[in-house]
Amino acid sequence: MSELVSEDIKEPHEPALALHVEDLTVSYGDRPALWDIDLDIPPGVMAGIVGPNGAGKSTLLKAILGLVPISAGHVRLFGHPYRMQRRRVGYVPQRSSVDWDFPTSAVDVVTMGLYGELGWLRWPGRSERDRALRALDQVGMEALADRQISELSGGQQQRVFIARALVHKPDILLLDEPMAGVDATTERSIINLLRQLREAGQTVVVVHHDLQTVQKYFDWLVLLNVRLIAAGPRDEVHTAENLRRTYGGQIALLDDNDRPA
């Protein structure tokens, strides 16, 4: 059943799941970007979405958020469509999709994450600034709160956008390649933060590109290449056969002794 038909259904569907995707197809013109995806992610896991370039990883996040048209199927977050769950969801887009020259400070960027609560008629005040500062402190960026976003390094900018997604305390956080283009120190700090969120009960879903680290970073894996190849607990999904099916001839598999602990 298409989301266009089912979106107005108010009865919860699979409410015990953080994310439920059923029969999802997304096409750009006559080319399918995602084809007939069925995916369940339980609450409280740190899930990595992995696959080759063009596999539809970013498209999957955008479909979950209603940012691209769905040709068929539906998506539920804690049992309901995204439009009913916006305040429970945080989203960090790819850095390349953001205009970093926009003249605004780090704290103002984070405050933008509260606009959904404020609506169009309320201007953010002291309370909202305090919440934004606490979110910046959570990612180690409070000292640079008044710095122009264009003056920050790539890793600092990424942490500001994570703070923007966290400021309204979402139950599920979706991140599109948050480690792309950041240095090793920043990557470790991002991963440590995401682990803390998971340990606090939040669900974390990350589009990730580095096969060398998927076993180390995630406890739940989604292998995607237009179709869903496999999804589930890391140790069940991360197999040589599943990786071959996902990447085909594009992958040089690691020996067991070379895999991260």
Summary of the structure (lengths in Angstrom):
residues: 261
radius of gyration: 18.5
end to end distance: 41.7
largest distance: 58.5
contacts: 809
relative contact order: 0.17
helix: 40%
strand: 23%
